[in-house]
Amino acid sequence: MSTKILPIRKHIHDCLKNFPWTSDTQFKAIWTYVDHQLAGRGRGRQALLRAGMTDFSDRSLEYQLRQANYYLKLLNEEVQTRSINIDRRRIHQLSLDDTMNQRFGKSVYGAAHQYNHSQGNVCHGQTLVDLVRSTDHVLGVKFQPYLPKKYLQRANGSLDDFETKIEQAYQLLEKEIWQLRHQGLPLTKIWTSMDCWYACEKLTTFVRQTGTNFVQGIRKNTLCHWFGQTARLDQIFNQHDKWYYRTDTHSGKKTFFQEKTLNLVKYGRCKVFAVRRGDEVRIRYYATNVLKLTINRLLERLKVHWRVETMHLDLKERFHLNGCNSGKDVLNLIHWRLCYLVYFLFCQYQHLLHRNGEKISLTRLLFHYQYQYDEERAQRYFSTPFRRLKLQQLLVTS
């Protein structure tokens, strides 16, 4: 990696400034909020006000953020549409998943006791259903907040606006597939991937009807037709049968697998893989409607799908997705939209560097951003040239 400081902060600033906001004050409020979040000097609006790095009061900052809610939605769509250059030779994969932010308090927007799949327990928090569109890099991110029945019953007294996670995932998937088809991408180049929590008849039937492909994780108790009878997958794939293996060229680890073409009760005729990685005892099952899919192609699709999991980790640890301390609906939506927007801008800047032969992680890019933030703040508060020189030497050597 080059030792020069990359102008990532200027890139984010210009992307926000070029959007036609209603006023300069609105842009300044958005930029101040985003800049403070990325600098890592505290989370949320109150941390920004306590730091004394803004001329906005609490009421004026909240007012400007509320007024910018609709414009942020347009900005997300405009930035992602403008930066996408369709390569019809590559496979475009749509990865579905959800993530949860643990929150406390009954009045918090969208929060209720829910089962957390990643931790395997029940906790009180907010859930976001999201979708990542990617090839060899991220091309777009979309999300929808999931409002549980308990929250709607407590907040509205009715369940009129209730939507399941499957319905929200269906809406995200339908819109993305329509956009890809409208842009002229061949149907065989559109893939959908999801884990076993989203594997359902509604989504797989929709993907089949559109003529696109899917690969999804399925449970071991999934039923299929087997010689005139109904049997589970773990009964058909015998762990004592012969296992084939493939060795990863990068890590050297072996992936053992069995494959069969089966008629699943819910998902129709699919090719099913039983996969066991390395020394693991657990066997994972994956199904696809592409009957000629090989194990190498399957592992490629699973590797691309893993990008949605790394996105959740980056959003929480580096872009503070769970950093909004307000319980109000609009402020939570604004915070989430800004987090997903900034993550996408960082991924696009990272891809531009990769095309120029410079590989750098999002963590290092964030360090470059924080360096520029600290340098500008130091130049603002250290007015004398002697102090600026000392601070510059300190930043370079640290």
N, C-alpha and C positions, 0 to 999 in steps of 0.2 A: 504494500500500500504506500502511496505517496505521502511524504511528510507535510505537504501543503495542507492548509485548512480549506476544506471544500465549502463553497458558498451555499450550503443547504438552507440556511436561515433566510437568505435573500430569495431563494427559490420559493419557499413557502410564503414569504411575504408578498412576492409578486403575484403568485397564484390567487391569493386572497384579494389583493388590491385591484386586480384587473376585472373583478366582477362588479357589475353596476349596482352597488348598494344604494339605499335610499339617501344616505348622507355620509359625510366623512366621519361623523361621530359614531355611526353604527359600525363602520369598518374599524375604527380605532378600538372600539369595545371588543369586537371579535378578535382582532389581532392581539390585544393585550391579554385576553383570556387564553388564547392558544399559546402565545409566547411564554406565559408563566407556567402553563401545564407542561410544555416540552422542556422547559429549563429545569424541571425537577425540584423546584424550590418550595414545594408544598402543593397540596391538592385542593381543588375546589375554589369557589369564589371568595370565601372568607379568608383562605390562606393568602390569596392575592391582595386583599384589602389590608390584612395584618402586616404584609411585607412593606406596604407603603410605596409600591412601585407604580401606582396609577393615580391619576387625578380624578377618577370616577368615584362617586360615593356608592354605597351599597344599593341605594334605590335607583340611581341613574344607570348603574351597570346592569342591574336586573331588568330594567325597562328596555334597554337597548338589546339585550339578549333575547327577550321575549319578542320584540319587534322583528328580530332577524330569523325567527324560527322558519318561516315559509321560504325565505331567501336561501337559507342553508340547504334546504331540500333541493331547490333549483340548482344551487352551486354544486352539490354532489353529482347530480345528473349531468350538468354541463361539463364538469372537469373529467368525469369518466368517459363521456361520449367523445370529447375533444381529443383525448390522449390515446384512444384505441385505434390502432391500425390493423385491420383485419388481415391475417395471413391465412388464406384458405387451404394451405397445405398442412397446417398444424391441427392437432386435435384440441378443441376447446372443451374443457371439463368444468362442469358445474358441481361444486361440492357443497352439500347441505349439512348443517350441524346447528347446535345451539350452545350457548354458554350462560353461566349463572353468576350473578354478583350477590354476595351475601350482604344483606342489609338488616337493620333493626328498626323497629317502630311500626305500629299499625297504620299510620297515616302515610307511609312512604309509597310513592306511585308504583303500582304494579307488583308490590311485594306481598308474598304469602308463603306459607310453609309448603315446600315442594321437595320432590326427590332429586337430589344432586347425583347425576350419573357418574361424574368424574370422581367424586369422593365416596360414593356408595352410602350416603346417609340422607336424612331429611333435615333441611335447614330453611331459614327464613330469608328470602332474597328475591331478586328480579331475574327474569330469564329473557334472553334475546335469541330469536331464531335468525340465522344469517346464512348467506350464500356467497361463495367465492368463485369467481370466474377466472380461470387461469390456463395458460399454456406452459411455457417454461418459466413464466413470471406472472404476477398478479395483474389481471386486466380489469377487474371490477369487484366491488364488495357491496352487498346490500344486506339490510337487516330489518326486522320487525319486532317490536316489543310484544312479548306474550303476556296477556292479562289473565291470570287464573280465575277460576270460578269464585274462590273465597274472596279475592280482592274485589271483583265486580259486585258480589253480593253485599260486601261491606261498604263499598263506595257508592254504588248506584242503586242498590236494593233490588236489582234484577239482573238477568243473564242475557239481555237482548243483544249486547255487543260481543258475546263470547265467541272466540274462534280457537279451535284446537291448534296445536303445533303443526299437525299434518296439513290443515287447511292453510295456514300461513306459509308453510313450505311449498305447498301447491301453487299459491299465488306468486311467490318469488320465482319458482321454476317456470311457470307458464309465461311470465313476462320475459325472462331471459331467453328462453327458447324462441319465442316470437321475435325478439330483437335479432337473434343470430340468423334465423331464417330470413328475416327482412333484409339483412345485410348480405345475403347471398352465400352463406356458409353451407356446404353440403351436409345433409343430414347424417351421413356416416362419420362426420368429423365432430359431432356433438355428443358428448358423453355426460352422464349424470352419475354421481357417486354419493353414497350415503351409508351410514352405519346401520346396525340392526335395530336401533331405536326408531328409525324413520322408514324401515322396510315395511311397506304395507301395500295392499292391493290397489289402492287409489293412485298412488304415485307411479307404481310400475305399469299399471294399465295406461296411464296418461303418457308415459314415455314410449310405450309400444305404439300407441295410436299416432304419435307424432313422427314415428319412423326413426327415432334416435336410439342410442344405446345406453345401457345402464350397467353398473357394477355396484353391488350392495352387500353388506354383511347381513347374514341371516343367523337365526338361532339354531341350536342343535336339535330342538324339538320341532322344527319345521316339518310339516307333513308332505309326503309325496306319494305318487302311485308307483307301486313296485310289484310287478308280476301279479296284477289283479288285486292286490291288497294295498292298504295304507300303512306306511311305515315312517318312522322318524329318521332324520339324517344320521344321527349317531348310531342307529341300528344298521344302516346301509354301509356307511364308511367304517369298516372294521379296523381298529388301530393295530391289529396283528397282521393285516394284509401287507403286501409289498408297498413300500413308500419310495417314490422317486425324489430326487433332490436337485437343487440348483445352488451353486456357490456364487455369492456376491463378489464381484471383482474388486470392489473398494474395501469392504470390511472383512472379507474372507469367511463370513458366516454362511452356514448352509440353511436352506429353506426346504423342508420336506413337504411333499404334497401328494394328494390323490385327486383324481378328477373323474367325473361321471356326467353323462347327459341324462337328466331326469325330468319328469313331468311333476312340477310342484303344484300342490292343491291351490294355492293363492296366486302364484306368480306365473303359472303356465310352464311351457317347455324352456328349460334353462340349462346352462352348463354350470355345474356346481364343483367348487374346489374345496377340499379340506386341507388346510395349511397349518403347519407346525414349524415355528422358527427356532433354529438352534437347539438348545437343550430344554426348551419350554415343554411342559407337559400339556398345556392347554391347546386344544385344537380349535381353530377358527374356520368358519364356513363362509364362503362368498359365492354369490350367484350372478350370472350375467345372461343377457339375451343373445349375445354373440356366441354361437355354438362352436366357432372355430378359434376362439380366443386361447392363446397359449399362456403358460405360467409366467413367461417373461413379460408379456403385455399386461397381464393381471397385476404383477408387482409394480409395473410402471404406473398404472392407474391408481393403485393404493398409495404409492409414493406422492403422487400429485394431490391425492385427497388429504394426505397428512398436512398439507399446507394450511388447511382451515384450522387444525389444532395448534400449529405454531402461530397462526394469526391471533388466536385467543390468548396465548401466552404473551405475545408482544403487546397486544392491546392492554392487558392488565398490568404488566410489569414495567413497560416502557412508555405507553401512551395513556395510562391512568384511566382505563375504561370504568373502573369501579371507584373513581375519585370524586364523584359528585356527592356531596353531603346533603343536598336539598331533597326534600320529600315531594316537591311539586312536579307535576307532570311535564310542563313545558320545559323547565330547566333541565330535567333529566333527558328529554329528547334532544335538546340542543347539545348537551354534553356528549351524548352518544354519537350524534351526527358529526360533531367536530372530531371525535376520536377516530371514527372510521374514515373520515375525509383525510385527516393528517396521515394516518397509516397508509392510505392509498398513495398520497403524494410522496411519501418516503419510499414506497416500493417502486414508483415510477422513476424517481431520481436514482435509486439503486440500479434499476435496469439500464438507464442511460449510461451509467458508469461501467456496467458490465459490457455493454456494446463497445465501449472505448477501450476495453481490455483492463479495466481496473476493478477488481473484485473487493467488495467491502460489505460488511454485515450492517444490519440496521442498528445494532448497538454502537458500532463505531461511528455511524452517521449521526447518531444522537449525541455522541461525545463532541463531534465537530459543531453541532448546533449549540450545545451548552457552552463550548469555548467561546463562540461568537457572542452569545448572550452575556457571558461574564465580562468579555472584553469591552463591549459597548457600555455595560453598566459601570465598569471601572473608569472608562473615559468620561462618563458623565459625572461621576462623583469625585474623581481625582483630577482636579482642574490643573494643577501645576505640571509642567513637562517632566520634572524630576520624579514625581510620584508615578506618572504614567510609564516612564522608562523602567522604574523598579518593578511595577506590576507586570509589565510585558516580559521582563526577564524571569519573574516568578512563574508566569503562565507557561513560558517556553520550557523551563527546566522541570516543571512538575509533571 
